[in-house]
């Protein structure tokens, strides 16, 4: 590149950085072109990029009202059995299946598979060889759903279900102690995390097939939440009024923004973290007789008054991003509840 070309490229970069193209009218755009630094194609690309940024800013401003304005409605999709207590659900976007277990129904050994697109639910009896009552399964994002033993002493058995073949594999037991009853785990960077009975965070590495207890201990029982965009950290929705950031690399726990009401894990109430392209992330959680949502952009909690309450038990809450919907199950009801989320939060 010659000296003149380099100078022109430098001038172009300077103009692109200093000018807010979304605010220019047609006359002002023509003046920019007359400078000879940008041609019409450059200007059009810059304007389109600026306009997209402006649309994002508008979306951020509108999102609180959009989200709190959503409502739940009863779908025609059956849940098969009507209990949600002491269990939970995951959504497998690879095979497009909702997997759920109810600890109060055959002690969480039966696996229910809901096909959202077809509106059907089937049951696989005794697919899990141990009781899972009081625990929610966790999905690794590709093929495996992990299950933890519950309702027995000690609760230390552990295994995974291959979603492509529906075959179960028992894995290494927790070497000492038990899994915390009614706690909820997560998969983060391929590793599995769950509390033990001492409220310490335990980590299972599928590559080494080994457990280890981390130097991280919570004050109370908690629902652990995967953050797919943050390699070093997960979150914890703790019983009581505490929402925390758990830095796995630094062995540190810090408060984020505590909810306005008490969160409880009896019968497996739950929380769910949902990442979006440019709205950062949301956490949906059930609090007694009310749903709330936390939005990281605003670092605040808001009530979701139009979502039907879950009657004090697990809601089997999942998000199907490709459909821009959330589904959950109210205890003692025959069908899934559905919420149509603002579709533009998933837009790239």
Secondary structure, 3 states (H helix, E strand, C coil): CCHHHHHHHHHHHHHHHHCCHHHCCHHHHHHHHHCCCCCHHHHHHHHHHHHHHHHHHHHHHHHHHHHHCCCEEEEEEECCCCCCCCCEEEEECCCCEEEEECCCCHHHCCEEEEECCCCEEEEECCCCCCCECCCCCEECCCCEEEEECECCCCCCCEEEEECCCCEEEECCCCCCCCECCCCECEEECCEEEEEECCCEEEEEECCCCEEEEEEEECCCCEEEEECCCCCCEEEEEECECEEEEEECCCCEEEECCCCCCCECCCCCCCEEEEECCCCCEEEEEEECCEEEEEECCCCEEEECCCCCCCCCCCCCCEEEHHHCEEEECCCCCCEEEEEECCHHHHCC
